[in-house]
Amino acid sequence: MKIRSLSLLAVSSATIFSQSALAHSGHDHSHWSSSAIHSATFFGIIILVGVAAYSVNKHLARKKISS
């Protein structure tokens, strides 16, 4: 379980913070879809953080009950 979580964290952080994902050729902030794309990215990061917090909280609660 721990290895799977670390692998997921590594892949997601590499995807989110990849230089090719952050700045690619033709990256234009004045394009009409730029706001929607940046909002979707921001909300995606928020969702990932929320899911991670929920998962850790659930894991700790289960560990506390079994102790």
C-alpha positions as CSV (number, residue, x, y, z in Angstrom):
1,M,0.0,0.0,0.0
2,K,2.8,2.4,0.9
3,I,4.7,1.7,-2.3
4,R,1.5,2.3,-4.4
5,S,0.9,5.6,-2.6
6,L,4.4,6.8,-3.2
7,S,4.3,5.7,-6.8
8,L,1.0,7.6,-7.3
9,L,2.5,10.7,-5.6
10,A,5.6,10.6,-7.8
11,V,3.6,10.2,-11.0
12,S,1.1,12.9,-10.1
13,S,3.8,15.4,-9.0
14,A,5.8,14.7,-12.2
15,T,2.7,15.3,-14.3
16,I,1.6,18.5,-12.4
17,F,5.1,20.1,-12.2
18,S,6.4,19.0,-15.6
19,Q,8.0,21.8,-17.5
20,S,6.3,20.6,-20.7
21,A,2.9,20.8,-19.0
22,L,3.6,24.2,-17.5
23,A,5.1,26.0,-20.5
24,H,4.8,24.6,-24.0
25,S,5.3,26.1,-27.4
26,G,2.3,28.2,-28.3
27,H,1.4,28.8,-24.6
28,D,-0.7,32.0,-25.0
29,H,-2.4,33.6,-22.0
30,S,-4.4,35.9,-24.2
31,H,-6.2,33.1,-25.9
32,W,-9.9,32.8,-25.1
33,S,-9.6,29.3,-23.6
34,S,-6.6,30.2,-21.3
35,S,-8.8,31.1,-18.3
36,A,-10.8,27.9,-18.6
37,I,-7.6,25.7,-18.9
38,H,-5.9,27.4,-15.9
39,S,-9.1,27.1,-13.8
40,A,-9.4,23.4,-14.7
41,T,-5.8,22.9,-13.7
42,F,-6.2,24.8,-10.4
43,F,-9.4,22.9,-9.5
44,G,-7.7,19.6,-10.4
45,I,-4.9,20.4,-8.0
46,I,-7.4,21.3,-5.3
47,I,-9.2,18.0,-5.9
48,L,-6.0,16.0,-5.7
49,V,-5.1,17.7,-2.4
50,G,-8.6,17.0,-1.0
51,V,-8.5,13.3,-2.0
52,A,-5.1,12.9,-0.5
53,A,-6.2,14.6,2.8
54,Y,-9.3,12.4,2.9
55,S,-7.3,9.2,2.2
56,V,-4.7,10.0,4.9
57,N,-7.5,10.9,7.4
58,K,-9.3,7.7,6.6
59,H,-6.1,5.6,7.0
60,L,-5.3,7.2,10.3
61,A,-8.8,6.7,11.7
62,R,-8.7,3.1,10.7
63,K,-5.3,2.6,12.3
64,K,-6.5,4.3,15.4
65,I,-9.6,2.0,15.7
66,S,-7.5,-1.1,15.2
67,S,-4.9,-0.1,17.9
